[in-house]
Amino acid sequence: MKFNNKEYANNLALILSREFNDKMDLLCKLDGYLGDGDHGITIKRGMDAVLVNIENTPDFTSLSDVYKSIGISMLKTMGGASGPIFSTFFIQTSIELLEIKDNNEITAITVQEIYKKTLQALIDLSESNVGDKTMIDAVSQAYINLAKDIKNNNCQSVASAFKSAVDGAKAGALNTINMVAKKGRARYLSQQSIGIIDPGAVSFYIISCAMYKAWTLNSTQIKNSKVINMDFLSF
């Protein structure tokens, strides 16, 4: 895929800002069941800052710089535990792409490495693991699904790799519904946390969708319509 780094950055930032603005109330509602009820507000603030920063940056020399800019903007504006955790995905992506100067060198394996390294970085940072009812459950399933599809030769392009990760992230987020929360304030709810989807896992699904859509859609398609479907949530 051939594209301009600045255009790609604009598209990704627009999707992230618009979708998290649109989903803010839903994420706050979900977080209200398990935590402080402000997750939607916090991540919206971070994504709005991402959009402003991207718009004010004249150009990007590489995709690594694009993801670094997004991660740093989130880290500086989201605060609390969410800032370091959610910015890790973008910062780790930036690190994985440091040596890539030509976007045509990015492959499905590159995407697999991004999700693999991000998963480990998040586990190390949050001291959480798979099954704790956090965003890690969505990240883990995204990586597992992607690795399986690549192994079975079902992912032969960057776009298909991002789509495989989206499908995995969705499944991982849905898996948290039947889990008992073991981290954060939600852990005090114990069995009462069963039946509620983790808002952080939902947010990671949205981020994965944004990565996929920004890679596959042009600016006109992105500007003219919302591109992330959340109909699978009935909360």
N, C-alpha and C positions, 0 to 999 in steps of 0.2 A: 504494500500500500504506500502510495506516495502522498505526502501531505506537508503542509507548512507547520512548523512547530508552534508558531504563534496562533495560527488558526485552530489547531488542535487544542491548545491551552485554553483559548477562548471558549471553545465548544464544551470541553470538560468542565470548566468552571461554571459555565451557564447552567449545565445540567445539574451539577451539584447544588448550586445556590437555589435554583428554581424548585428542584424536587424536595429539598429539605425545608424550604419555606412552605411548600404545599403539604408536606407530611409532618410539620411541626406539632400540630395538635394531636395527631394520632400517636406520635412518639411520646409526647408528654402524658397522654392518657395511659399508654402501656407502662411507662415509668412510674406513674402514680400508683399502679397496682403493686409494684415491687420496690420502689425507691422514693426519691424526692419529688418526682413528677416534673423535672425540669430538663430532661434529656433532649427533648425536641428543641427547646430554646437554646440550649448550649451548643448543639451541633449546627443549628441554623446560624448562630452568630459566627461560628468558625467558617462556614461555607460562604456567608456574605463577605467576610474578610478576604477569603480566597478570590472571589470574583473581582473585588476592588483591586487587589494586588495584581492579578493577572491583567486586568484592563489597563493598569498604569505601568505595566512593563512593556517597553517597546518591542522587544523580541527575545527569543530564547535560542541559544546556540545548540541545544540538544533536548531530547525528551527527558533526560535525567534532570536537567534544570527545571523543566516544567513541574515534575513531581516534587522536587525539592521545594520549589516555591509554594506549592499547595500545602505540603507537610509543615513547613515553617509557619505559614499563615495560620494554620489550625492550632499549632502548638502555642503560638503567642496570644491567641484570642479566646480559645475555648476554656482554658483554666481547669482546675481540679484534676481528677484522674482521667477524664475524657480526653483532654488535650494531648497528653503524651501517648495515650493508647491509640486513639484514632489517627493521629498524625504518623504513627509508626508505619502504617501500610504504605503511605506515600513516600516517606523518607527511605524505607527499605527498598521500594521500587526504584527510587532515584539511585541508590547504591548499586543495585543490580544492573542498572543501565549505564553506569559511569564509563565503562570502556566502549560503549556502542556510540559511534559517531554518525553512522549511516542507519536510518530507520529501517532500511531494507534488511539489515542484519538481525532484526528482532524475529524470533521464531516462536512456535508453540512451546518449545522447551524453555525459552526465556520466561514466558508467562508462568510456566510450572515452577521455575526457580523463584520467581517473585512470591508466589503463594507459599512455597515451602519455607523460604527464609523469613517471610512475614509471620507465619505461624509460629516458628521457633522464637522469633524476637518478641512476639506478644506473650507467649508462655513465660519467657524469662522476665519480661517487664512486669507483668501483672501477677506473677506467681499463681496463676490459675491454670487449669488444664481442661481437656476435653471432658464433658459431662458435668461441668460446674455451672451450667446455665448462664453462659456469657457469650460475647461475640466470638470467642475462640471456637465455639461449636460450629458457627457458620464458616469461619476461616478454615477450620480443619476439614469440613465436608467439601468445601470448594476445592481444596488441594487434593483430597482423595478422589473426587470425581474427575478432576482434570488429569491426574496421574493415570487413572484407570483408562480414560479415553485415549490418552496418548499411547499407552501401552498396547491398546487394542486397535491402534491406527485409525481412531475415529476423530482425532484432532490433527489436522495437517496444515493448519493456518493459524495465524495469530487471532483472527476473528473467532474461529471455532474454539480456540483455547479459552478466550475470554467468555464465550457463551457457555462452555462447559463449567467454568468456575461460577458463573451466575446460577446455573442449575443446581450446583452443589451448595452454594451459599443459601439458596432458598430452602433446600432440603434441610440443611443444618439449622437454619433459623426455626423452621417448623418443628424440628426435633426437640427444641428447648421447651416446647409447650408441656411435654410430659416429664420434664426434669424437675428435681428439687434444687432450689437455688443454694449455692454453697459459698457465695462471695458477696461482699457489699452488704448493704442494709437488708437486701432481699433474703439473706441467709436466716434472718431471725423469723421469717415467715414459715420456714421449714416446709411441711407438707402443704401448707396453704398456697405456696408458690406454684404448685402443679396446676396446669390449665391455662397459664399465662405465657405468652411468647416473650422472649427476652428482647427489650427494645434495642440493645446494643447489637444483637445479632441481626435484627431487622435493618438497622442502619448500615451494617456491613453489606447486607444484601443490596441495599440501594447504591452503595459505593461501587460494588462489583458491577451492577447494572450500568452505572454511569461510565465506568471504564469501557465496557463493551459497546455501549451506544456511541460514545465519543469516537471510538475507533472505526465504527461501521457506517455512521450517518454523516451526511454533509451538513454544512451550516444552516442551509435553508430548512432542511428536515427538522433539525434540532430547534430552530427558532420558532417554527410554526406549530409545534405541538408538544405536549408533555409526552415523555418517552418511556416512563417506567410505570408498569401496571402493578397495582397492589391489591387486585381483586381477591387474591387468595387469603387476605386477612379479613376476618369478620368481626373484629373487636370494635 
